[in-house]
């Protein structure tokens, strides 16, 4: 297992500057955005039309000993506005094609969320079983929108030798292990999970228990922490819609690794990932509003490098 970095947190730097900074931290693995959320300043989809550009890009990374763990195109592929959905789907389609050409095994995405009908203007994230129209909406979404799109998407990814890593994120139809496994059962084994523990903490889901549930469905991991604030929970509960910058009054916040949960928790998380067959990358993602990207990145990398399990088991056992 190794530590990598989702370079969206360094969007203000050029690719050359990113490489220089990460090499200084001992990081040789990157996750690169290609569009949608949060954009793709370090990896352009225009390379698909230019073989020379792809060759040059690969050479730059190879010369610096850099590998790519995933290409990311988090977006809104099921948005009820057809123009938004089409644009996001096209970025996702091209990202799989670019991943194939670059030899990148994983593309990270959101599942998306439809509206309540074909006449909707905005997504409708159903979070309750009552009144009766809520489960009716949910059933319609999965049958008419989610399944048709993701069956085709799963096949497309499989045809191009790429795994899709769905980030379980509230606001979209896949936001917890149950919905993740539901989508995987529909779309096939080429659709798995980009596991980000920060989105589970505040839902009251133990990420370590979730690793045991998801098992080999996990194809990529984001290293990001979260902190709950019991003093504010009685007011807003966990479905807190206040701005992330209103730290004093929010029920929870995203934090740099080690600032929401200690090294003991992260050791157990990493060990459980290894136990269930994940031996790939912990990709640092920074969304801690109390720290600069520079500080958050540096602290997360140093923290994780102290506890990550880097070597494969080599212990002999005798009966």
Sine and cosine of phi, psi and omega as CSV:
sin_phi,cos_phi,sin_psi,cos_psi,sin_omega,cos_omega
0.00,0.00,0.53,-0.85,0.00,-1.00
-0.57,-0.82,0.33,-0.94,0.02,-1.00
-1.00,-0.03,0.73,-0.68,0.09,-1.00
-0.80,-0.60,-0.08,-1.00,-0.04,-1.00
-0.65,-0.76,0.74,-0.67,0.17,-0.99
-0.99,0.14,0.94,-0.34,-0.22,-0.98
-0.96,0.28,0.01,1.00,0.07,-1.00
-0.84,0.54,-0.47,0.88,-0.01,-1.00
-0.95,0.30,-0.18,0.98,0.03,-1.00
-0.89,-0.45,0.57,0.82,-0.10,-1.00
-0.89,0.46,-0.36,0.93,-0.01,-1.00
-0.99,0.15,-0.07,1.00,0.00,-1.00
-0.96,-0.29,0.45,-0.89,0.11,-0.99
-0.96,0.29,0.24,-0.97,0.03,-1.00
-0.87,0.50,-0.65,0.76,0.03,-1.00
-0.87,0.49,-0.66,0.75,0.02,-1.00
-0.92,0.38,-0.62,0.79,0.04,-1.00
-0.88,0.47,-0.73,0.68,0.00,-1.00
-0.86,0.51,-0.70,0.71,-0.01,-1.00
-0.88,0.47,-0.70,0.72,-0.02,-1.00
-0.91,0.42,-0.71,0.71,-0.06,-1.00
-0.94,0.35,-0.60,0.80,0.05,-1.00
-0.88,0.47,-0.57,0.82,0.05,-1.00
-0.91,0.42,-0.41,0.91,0.04,-1.00
-1.00,-0.09,0.03,1.00,-0.01,-1.00
0.98,0.20,0.36,0.93,-0.02,-1.00
-0.99,-0.17,0.75,-0.66,-0.01,-1.00
-0.80,-0.60,0.24,0.97,-0.01,-1.00
-0.76,-0.65,0.74,-0.67,-0.03,-1.00
-0.79,-0.61,0.47,-0.88,0.21,-0.98
-0.93,-0.37,0.79,-0.61,-0.13,-0.99
-0.89,-0.45,0.74,-0.67,0.09,-1.00
-0.99,0.17,0.56,-0.83,-0.01,-1.00
-0.88,-0.48,-0.14,0.99,-0.02,-1.00
0.46,-0.89,-0.09,-1.00,-0.14,-0.99
0.87,0.49,-0.75,-0.67,0.10,-0.99
-1.00,-0.06,0.76,-0.65,-0.05,1.00
-0.98,-0.21,0.44,0.90,-0.05,-1.00
0.99,-0.15,0.01,-1.00,-0.07,-1.00
-0.65,-0.76,0.93,0.37,-0.05,-1.00
-0.93,0.36,-0.32,0.95,-0.10,-0.99
-0.93,-0.37,-0.02,1.00,-0.05,-1.00
-0.46,-0.89,0.97,-0.23,-0.10,-0.99
-1.00,-0.05,0.72,-0.69,0.07,-1.00
-0.93,0.37,-0.24,0.97,0.03,-1.00
-0.89,0.45,-0.30,0.95,0.04,-1.00
-0.88,0.48,-0.40,0.92,0.00,-1.00
-0.85,0.52,-0.46,0.89,-0.04,-1.00
-1.00,-0.08,0.13,0.99,-0.13,-0.99
-0.58,-0.82,0.99,-0.13,-0.03,-1.00
-0.87,0.49,-0.59,0.81,-0.01,-1.00
-0.91,0.42,-0.61,0.79,0.00,-1.00
-0.92,0.40,-0.64,0.77,0.04,-1.00
-0.90,0.44,-0.69,0.72,0.00,-1.00
-0.88,0.48,-0.69,0.72,0.00,-1.00
-0.91,0.42,-0.66,0.75,0.01,-1.00
-0.89,0.45,-0.74,0.67,0.01,-1.00
-0.89,0.46,-0.62,0.78,-0.01,-1.00
-0.91,0.42,-0.65,0.76,0.03,-1.00
-0.86,0.50,-0.71,0.71,0.01,-1.00
-0.92,0.39,-0.70,0.71,-0.01,-1.00
-0.88,0.48,-0.68,0.73,-0.03,-1.00
-0.89,0.46,-0.45,0.89,-0.02,-1.00
-0.98,-0.20,0.12,0.99,0.02,-1.00
0.92,0.38,0.50,0.86,-0.05,-1.00
-0.97,-0.22,0.73,-0.68,0.12,-0.99
-0.90,-0.44,0.35,-0.94,-0.01,-1.00
-0.95,-0.31,0.84,-0.54,0.02,-1.00
-0.99,0.16,-0.57,0.82,-0.04,-1.00
-0.30,-0.95,0.43,-0.90,0.25,-0.97
-0.97,-0.25,0.67,-0.74,-0.09,-1.00
-0.86,-0.50,0.70,-0.71,0.01,-1.00
-0.62,-0.79,0.76,0.65,0.01,-1.00
-0.76,0.65,0.82,-0.57,-0.05,-1.00
-0.39,-0.92,-0.34,-0.94,-0.11,-0.99
-0.84,-0.54,0.90,0.44,-0.10,-0.99
-0.93,0.38,-0.27,0.96,-0.02,-1.00
-0.92,-0.40,0.27,0.96,-0.01,-1.00
-0.84,0.55,0.67,-0.74,-0.02,-1.00
-0.92,0.39,-0.33,0.94,0.12,-0.99
-0.97,0.23,0.93,-0.38,-0.11,-0.99
-0.85,0.53,-0.57,0.82,-0.02,-1.00
-0.92,0.40,-0.67,0.74,0.02,-1.00
-0.92,0.40,-0.72,0.69,-0.01,-1.00
-0.87,0.49,-0.71,0.71,-0.03,-1.00
-0.89,0.45,-0.69,0.73,0.00,-1.00
-0.90,0.45,-0.69,0.73,0.00,-1.00
-0.93,0.36,-0.62,0.79,0.04,-1.00
-0.91,0.42,-0.59,0.81,-0.01,-1.00
-0.93,0.37,-0.64,0.77,0.08,-1.00
-0.88,0.48,-0.68,0.73,0.00,-1.00
-0.90,0.43,-0.66,0.75,0.02,-1.00
-0.88,0.47,-0.74,0.67,-0.03,-1.00
-0.92,0.39,-0.52,0.85,-0.01,-1.00
-0.91,0.41,-0.64,0.77,0.08,-1.00
-0.89,0.46,-0.68,0.74,0.01,-1.00
-0.90,0.44,-0.64,0.77,0.02,-1.00
-0.94,0.35,-0.63,0.78,0.04,-1.00
-0.86,0.51,-0.67,0.75,0.03,-1.00
-0.87,0.50,-0.71,0.70,-0.04,-1.00
-0.93,0.36,-0.53,0.85,-0.01,-1.00
-1.00,0.02,-0.13,0.99,-0.03,-1.00
0.96,0.28,0.50,0.87,0.01,-1.00
-1.00,-0.06,0.79,-0.61,-0.15,-0.99
-0.99,0.14,-0.29,0.96,-0.15,-0.99
-0.74,-0.67,0.65,-0.76,0.18,-0.98
-0.87,-0.50,0.81,-0.59,-0.05,-1.00
-0.99,-0.12,0.73,-0.68,-0.05,-1.00
-0.59,-0.81,0.18,-0.98,0.28,-0.96
-0.99,-0.12,0.40,-0.92,0.03,-1.00
-0.95,0.31,-0.48,0.88,-0.13,-0.99
1.00,0.05,0.17,-0.99,0.02,-1.00
-0.51,-0.86,0.83,-0.56,0.04,-1.00
-0.97,0.24,0.05,-1.00,0.17,-0.99
-1.00,0.09,-0.29,-0.96,-0.02,-1.00
-1.00,-0.01,-0.17,0.99,-0.01,-1.00
-0.25,-0.97,0.06,-1.00,0.05,-1.00
-0.93,0.36,-0.21,0.98,0.01,-1.00
-0.99,-0.11,0.01,1.00,-0.07,-1.00
-0.92,0.39,0.45,-0.89,0.07,-1.00
-0.97,-0.23,-0.44,0.90,-0.08,-1.00
-0.71,-0.70,0.40,-0.92,0.07,-1.00
-0.86,0.50,0.45,-0.89,0.00,-1.00
-0.77,-0.64,0.98,-0.20,-0.01,-1.00
-1.00,0.04,0.94,-0.35,-0.05,-1.00
-0.99,0.14,0.81,-0.58,-0.05,-1.00
-0.81,-0.59,0.22,0.98,-0.01,-1.00
-0.56,-0.83,0.42,-0.91,-0.02,-1.00
-1.00,-0.04,-0.05,1.00,-0.03,-1.00
-0.50,-0.86,0.59,-0.81,0.12,0.99
-0.91,0.41,0.21,-0.98,-0.14,-0.99
-0.84,0.55,-0.46,0.89,-0.03,-1.00
-0.94,0.34,-0.31,0.95,0.03,-1.00
-0.91,0.42,-0.82,0.58,0.04,-1.00
-0.90,0.43,-0.46,0.89,0.06,-1.00
-0.92,0.40,-0.69,0.72,0.06,-1.00
-0.87,0.49,-0.72,0.70,-0.04,-1.00
-0.87,0.49,-0.69,0.72,0.02,-1.00
-0.89,0.46,-0.67,0.75,0.02,-1.00
-0.89,0.45,-0.68,0.73,0.00,-1.00
-0.85,0.52,-0.76,0.65,-0.05,-1.00
-0.93,0.37,-0.66,0.75,-0.05,-1.00
-0.95,0.30,-0.70,0.71,-0.16,-0.99
-1.00,-0.07,-0.42,0.91,-0.10,-0.99
-0.86,-0.50,-0.79,0.61,-0.10,-0.99
-0.92,0.39,-0.82,0.57,-0.07,-1.00
-0.87,0.49,-0.77,0.64,-0.02,-1.00
-0.84,0.54,-0.67,0.74,-0.03,-1.00
-0.94,0.35,-0.73,0.68,-0.14,-0.99
-0.98,0.22,-0.39,0.92,0.15,-0.99
-0.89,0.45,-0.72,0.70,0.02,-1.00
-0.92,0.39,-0.65,0.76,-0.02,-1.00
-0.91,0.43,-0.66,0.75,0.02,-1.00
-0.89,0.45,-0.67,0.74,0.02,-1.00
-0.91,0.41,-0.67,0.75,0.00,-1.00
-0.87,0.50,-0.71,0.71,0.02,-1.00
-0.89,0.46,-0.70,0.71,0.00,-1.00
-0.88,0.47,-0.66,0.76,0.00,-1.00
-0.89,0.46,-0.41,0.91,-0.03,-1.00
-0.94,-0.33,0.24,0.97,0.12,-0.99
0.93,0.37,0.51,0.86,-0.07,-1.00
-0.84,-0.54,0.59,-0.81,0.14,-0.99
-0.99,-0.13,0.66,-0.75,0.11,-0.99
-1.00,-0.08,0.79,-0.61,0.08,-1.00
-0.96,-0.27,0.96,-0.26,0.00,-1.00
-0.99,0.15,0.83,-0.56,0.07,-1.00
-1.00,0.10,0.89,-0.46,-0.01,-1.00
-0.93,0.36,0.93,-0.37,-0.15,-0.99
-0.64,-0.77,0.85,-0.52,0.08,-1.00
-0.81,0.59,0.60,-0.80,-0.12,-0.99
0.97,-0.24,-0.29,0.96,0.03,-1.00
-0.87,-0.49,0.26,-0.97,-0.09,-1.00
-0.92,0.39,-0.44,0.90,0.10,-0.99
-0.97,-0.25,0.93,-0.36,-0.06,-1.00
-0.65,-0.76,-0.07,1.00,0.00,-1.00
-0.50,-0.86,0.13,-0.99,-0.03,-1.00
-0.85,0.53,-0.61,0.79,-0.02,-1.00
-0.88,0.48,-0.75,0.66,-0.01,-1.00
-0.95,0.32,-0.51,0.86,0.06,-1.00
-0.89,0.45,-0.73,0.68,0.00,-1.00
-0.94,0.35,-0.51,0.86,0.07,-1.00
-0.90,0.44,-0.71,0.71,0.01,-1.00
-0.92,0.40,-0.65,0.76,-0.01,-1.00
-0.89,0.46,-0.61,0.79,0.03,-1.00
-0.90,0.43,-0.53,0.85,0.00,-1.00
-0.99,0.15,-0.70,0.71,-0.17,-0.98
-1.00,-0.04,-0.30,0.95,0.03,-1.00
0.98,-0.20,0.15,-0.99,-0.14,-0.99
-0.93,0.37,-0.22,0.97,0.06,-1.00
-0.96,0.27,-0.19,0.98,0.06,-1.00
-0.96,-0.28,0.92,-0.40,-0.01,-1.00
-0.80,-0.60,-0.44,-0.90,-0.14,-0.99
-0.88,-0.48,0.75,-0.67,0.30,-0.96
-1.00,-0.04,0.96,-0.27,-0.18,-0.98
-1.00,0.07,0.92,-0.40,0.06,-1.00
-0.88,-0.47,0.96,-0.27,-0.09,-1.00
-0.89,0.45,-0.41,0.91,-0.07,-1.00
-0.88,0.47,-0.53,0.85,-0.03,-1.00
-0.98,0.19,-0.26,0.97,0.02,-1.00
-1.00,-0.02,-0.60,0.80,-0.03,-1.00
-0.75,0.66,-0.79,0.61,-0.13,-0.99
-0.98,0.22,-0.22,0.98,0.12,-0.99
-0.99,0.11,-0.07,1.00,-0.04,-1.00
0.99,0.11,0.32,0.95,0.01,-1.00
-0.98,-0.20,0.80,-0.61,0.05,-1.00
-0.96,0.29,0.92,-0.39,-0.03,-1.00
-0.87,0.50,-0.54,0.84,0.00,-1.00
-0.92,0.38,-0.67,0.74,0.09,-1.00
-0.90,0.43,-0.57,0.82,0.00,-1.00
-0.92,0.39,-0.57,0.82,0.08,-1.00
-0.86,0.50,-0.67,0.74,0.00,-1.00
-0.91,0.42,-0.54,0.84,0.01,-1.00
-0.96,0.29,-0.69,0.72,-0.12,-0.99
-0.99,0.14,-0.57,0.82,0.07,-1.00
0.81,0.59,-0.81,-0.59,-0.09,-1.00
-0.97,0.23,0.08,1.00,0.14,-0.99
-0.96,0.28,-0.26,0.97,-0.01,-1.00
-0.98,0.17,0.87,-0.49,-0.03,-1.00
-0.91,-0.42,-0.17,0.99,0.01,-1.00
-0.29,-0.96,0.44,-0.90,-0.05,-1.00
-0.71,-0.70,0.74,-0.67,0.16,-0.99
-1.00,-0.09,0.69,-0.72,0.05,-1.00
-0.99,-0.16,0.99,-0.13,0.00,-1.00
-0.51,-0.86,0.65,-0.76,-0.09,-1.00
-0.96,-0.28,0.16,-0.99,0.10,-1.00
-0.54,-0.84,0.47,-0.88,0.01,-1.00
-0.79,-0.61,0.72,-0.69,0.06,-1.00
-1.00,-0.07,0.57,-0.82,0.00,-1.00
-0.87,-0.50,0.98,-0.17,-0.10,-1.00
-0.89,0.46,-0.42,0.91,0.00,-1.00
-0.93,0.37,-0.42,0.91,-0.02,-1.00
-0.97,-0.24,-0.29,0.96,-0.04,-1.00
-0.85,0.52,-0.65,0.76,-0.02,-1.00
-0.89,0.46,-0.40,0.91,-0.01,-1.00
-0.99,0.16,-0.76,0.65,-0.15,-0.99
-0.93,-0.37,-0.27,0.96,-0.13,-0.99
0.93,0.36,-0.21,-0.98,-0.06,-1.00
-0.99,0.11,-0.37,0.93,0.02,-1.00
-1.00,0.09,0.94,0.35,-0.11,-0.99
-1.00,-0.08,0.90,-0.43,-0.06,-1.00
-0.99,-0.15,0.12,0.99,0.05,-1.00
-0.93,0.36,0.43,-0.90,-0.03,-1.00
-0.83,0.56,0.56,-0.83,0.04,-1.00
-0.89,0.46,-0.32,0.95,0.01,-1.00
-1.00,0.07,-0.07,1.00,0.06,-1.00
-1.00,-0.02,0.87,0.50,-0.16,-0.99
-0.86,0.52,-0.57,0.82,-0.10,-0.99
-0.92,0.39,-0.42,0.91,-0.11,-0.99
-0.89,-0.45,-0.04,1.00,0.01,-1.00
-0.97,0.24,0.45,-0.90,0.05,-1.00
-0.97,0.24,-0.46,0.89,-0.02,-1.00
-0.43,-0.90,0.31,-0.95,0.02,-1.00
-0.60,-0.80,0.50,-0.86,0.22,-0.98
-0.96,0.29,0.65,-0.76,-0.01,-1.00
-0.74,-0.68,0.38,-0.93,0.16,-0.99
-0.90,0.43,0.55,-0.83,-0.02,-1.00
-0.78,0.62,0.78,-0.62,0.00,-1.00
0.99,-0.14,-0.21,0.98,-0.01,-1.00
-0.98,-0.19,-0.16,0.99,0.13,-0.99
-0.95,-0.30,-0.61,0.79,-0.01,-1.00
-0.66,-0.76,0.56,-0.83,-0.15,-0.99
-0.99,0.16,0.01,-1.00,-0.05,-1.00
-0.88,0.48,-0.54,0.84,0.02,-1.00
-0.87,0.49,-0.68,0.73,0.02,-1.00
-0.90,0.43,-0.72,0.70,-0.05,-1.00
-0.92,0.40,-0.56,0.83,0.08,-1.00
-0.88,0.48,-0.69,0.73,0.00,-1.00
-0.92,0.40,-0.63,0.78,0.04,-1.00
-0.88,0.48,-0.76,0.65,-0.01,-1.00
-0.90,0.44,-0.65,0.76,0.02,-1.00
-0.90,0.43,-0.62,0.78,0.00,-1.00
-0.94,0.34,-0.61,0.79,0.10,-0.99
-0.84,0.54,-0.73,0.68,0.02,-1.00
-0.89,0.46,-0.67,0.74,-0.01,-1.00
-0.85,0.53,-0.58,0.82,-0.05,-1.00
-0.98,-0.17,0.35,0.94,0.22,-0.97
1.00,-0.10,0.04,1.00,0.00,-1.00
-1.00,0.02,0.88,-0.47,-0.02,-1.00
-0.66,-0.75,0.82,0.58,-0.10,-0.99
-0.83,-0.56,-0.86,-0.51,-0.18,-0.98
-0.89,-0.46,0.62,-0.78,0.23,-0.97
-0.97,-0.22,0.98,-0.22,-0.12,-0.99
-1.00,-0.03,0.93,-0.36,-0.06,-1.00
-0.92,0.39,0.82,-0.57,0.09,-1.00
-0.87,-0.50,0.75,-0.66,-0.08,-1.00
-0.94,-0.35,0.87,-0.49,0.11,-0.99
-0.63,-0.77,0.46,0.89,-0.01,-1.00
-0.99,0.12,0.93,-0.36,-0.08,-1.00
-0.97,0.25,-0.09,1.00,0.04,-1.00
-1.00,-0.07,-0.09,1.00,-0.03,-1.00
-0.74,-0.67,0.52,-0.86,0.15,-0.99
-0.93,0.37,0.32,-0.95,0.06,-1.00
-0.87,0.50,-0.63,0.78,0.00,-1.00
-0.87,0.50,-0.76,0.65,-0.03,-1.00
-0.93,0.37,-0.71,0.70,-0.01,-1.00
-0.88,0.48,-0.68,0.73,0.01,-1.00
-0.89,0.45,-0.77,0.64,-0.06,-1.00
-0.87,0.49,-0.71,0.70,-0.03,-1.00
-0.93,0.37,-0.64,0.77,0.00,-1.00
-0.91,0.42,-0.69,0.73,-0.02,-1.00
-0.90,0.44,-0.72,0.70,0.00,-1.00
-0.90,0.43,-0.66,0.75,0.01,-1.00
-0.88,0.47,-0.76,0.65,-0.07,-1.00
-0.95,0.32,-0.59,0.81,-0.01,-1.00
-0.90,0.43,-0.38,0.92,0.03,-1.00
-0.97,0.24,-0.39,0.92,-0.15,-0.99
-0.84,-0.55,-0.17,0.99,-0.04,-1.00
-0.92,0.40,0.57,-0.82,0.04,-1.00
-1.00,-0.01,0.94,-0.34,-0.17,-0.99
-0.99,-0.13,-0.47,0.88,-0.08,-1.00
-0.98,-0.21,0.56,-0.83,0.07,-1.00
-0.97,0.25,0.45,-0.89,-0.02,-1.00
-0.86,0.52,0.66,-0.75,0.03,-1.00
-0.67,-0.74,0.37,0.93,-0.05,-1.00
-1.00,0.07,0.73,-0.68,0.06,-1.00
-1.00,-0.01,0.65,-0.76,0.01,-1.00
-0.87,-0.50,0.66,-0.75,0.01,-1.00
-0.90,-0.44,0.61,-0.79,0.03,-1.00
-0.94,0.34,0.00,0.00,0.00,0.00
